[in-house]
Amino acid sequence: MSDPPATPPLDALSLRLAAANALIRRRRSIKPQAMDQRPVDPRHLAAILENANWAPTHGMTEPWRFFVFTGAGRERLADFCQSLYRRLTLDDAFRQDKFDKLRSQPLLAPVVVAIAMKRQEIEKIPEIEEVEAVACSVHNMHLTASALGMAAFWSTPPLVYSDEMRQWLGLSDPRDKCLGLFYLGWPASETWPEGQRGDFSGKIVHIEG
Ligand SMILES: Cc1cc2nc3c(=O)[nH]c(=O)nc-3n(C[C@H](O)[C@H](O)[C@H](O)COP(=O)(O)O)c2cc1C
């Protein structure tokens, strides 16, 4: 029997591209409901947060701020979110299932990170760019979590954008903003979820001449 033909080795560039593709395309949003209660190793958490700090930042303002809730801290967050929802919601719009979820969801993930944007004092950089920089930092966290095999999910219930939320987090400048909650934990299932995206061709325009 002759040996099967050898697969030609990938060159270094193709290997690097394959690694980038795998990380970017493997990243999935995995909700707290699909996490288990295994604790997050503080070294993993530190690696995730440190990579957030390497996001691009116009003017080097580094506007991302993170408030990390663990243990009973998550209960304080959950209680606050529930009471805020109650306060901000008119009786007609109030939904018991949303109210209940605001309490239960933060307790399903071992770590919940409140994401915030700290506005630059002199406002030289447009606000939208500061929000964009924070989004990049969250993406860095998400990619790092995925690389570690961890579950992560960015959640933005409307109340996160309120002044009350900002103040509760201790952000005294009214120009600062909470931009959501980032849930972090371990996936309960051994099957990593499949992602899906629509056709790319309609989202890009080439101008060549
Ligand atoms: C800024 C931002 C806010 C999001 N907020 C929510 C949210 O409030 N609820 C939700 O179900 N998903 C939220 N998501 C996650 C998206 O639902 C998720 O990215 C999308 O379903 C694609 O799945 P994938 O991340 O696994 O590729 C948010 C994503 C981004 C970028």
The ligand as an SDF file (V2000), in Angstrom:
LIG
                    3D

 31 33  0  0  0  0  0  0  0  0999 V2000
  -24.0780   46.6530   20.7820 C   0  0  0  0  0  0  0  0  0  0  0  0
  -24.7410   45.3090   20.8820 C   0  0  0  0  0  0  0  0  0  0  0  0
  -25.8230   45.1590   21.7180 C   0  0  0  0  0  0  0  0  0  0  0  0
  -26.4730   43.9200   21.8240 C   0  0  0  0  0  0  0  0  0  0  0  0
  -27.5640   43.7950   22.6580 N   0  0  0  0  0  0  0  0  0  0  0  0
  -28.2530   42.6420   22.6770 C   0  0  0  0  0  0  0  0  0  0  0  0
  -29.4240   42.5150   23.4760 C   0  0  0  0  0  0  0  0  0  0  0  0
  -29.8180   43.4300   24.1960 O   0  0  0  0  0  0  0  0  0  0  0  0
  -30.1040   41.3540   23.4230 N   0  0  0  0  0  0  0  0  0  0  0  0
  -29.6970   40.3110   22.6160 C   0  0  0  0  0  0  0  0  0  0  0  0
  -30.3690   39.2950   22.5780 O   0  0  0  0  0  0  0  0  0  0  0  0
  -28.5500   40.3760   21.9200 N   0  0  0  0  0  0  0  0  0  0  0  0
  -27.8130   41.5120   21.9240 C   0  0  0  0  0  0  0  0  0  0  0  0
  -26.6490   41.5900   21.1970 N   0  0  0  0  0  0  0  0  0  0  0  0
  -26.0630   40.3710   20.6140 C   0  0  0  0  0  0  0  0  0  0  0  0
  -26.6180   40.0260   19.2550 C   0  0  0  0  0  0  0  0  0  0  0  0
  -27.9100   39.4850   19.4110 O   0  0  0  0  0  0  0  0  0  0  0  0
  -25.6830   38.9910   18.5950 C   0  0  0  0  0  0  0  0  0  0  0  0
  -24.4360   39.5780   18.3420 O   0  0  0  0  0  0  0  0  0  0  0  0
  -26.2870   38.4920   17.2740 C   0  0  0  0  0  0  0  0  0  0  0  0
  -27.3970   37.6840   17.5410 O   0  0  0  0  0  0  0  0  0  0  0  0
  -25.2810   37.6840   16.4430 C   0  0  0  0  0  0  0  0  0  0  0  0
  -24.8320   36.5650   17.1450 O   0  0  0  0  0  0  0  0  0  0  0  0
  -23.2800   36.2820   17.3890 P   0  0  0  0  0  0  0  0  0  0  0  0
  -22.7790   37.3850   18.3050 O   0  0  0  0  0  0  0  0  0  0  0  0
  -23.1990   34.9280   18.0370 O   0  0  0  0  0  0  0  0  0  0  0  0
  -22.5700   36.3250   16.0730 O   0  0  0  0  0  0  0  0  0  0  0  0
  -25.9870   42.8100   21.0740 C   0  0  0  0  0  0  0  0  0  0  0  0
  -24.8840   42.9850   20.2260 C   0  0  0  0  0  0  0  0  0  0  0  0
  -24.2800   44.2120   20.1140 C   0  0  0  0  0  0  0  0  0  0  0  0
  -23.0940   44.3800   19.1840 C   0  0  0  0  0  0  0  0  0  0  0  0
  1  2  1  0
  2  3  1  0
  2 30  2  0
  3  4  2  0
  4  5  1  0
  4 28  1  0
  5  6  2  0
  6  7  1  0
  6 13  1  0
  7  8  2  0
  7  9  1  0
  9 10  1  0
 10 11  2  0
 10 12  1  0
 12 13  2  0
 13 14  1  0
 14 15  1  0
 14 28  1  0
 15 16  1  0
 16 17  1  0
 16 18  1  0
 18 19  1  0
 18 20  1  0
 20 21  1  0
 20 22  1  0
 22 23  1  0
 23 24  1  0
 24 25  2  0
 24 26  1  0
 24 27  1  0
 28 29  2  0
 29 30  1  0
 30 31  1  0
M  END
$$$$
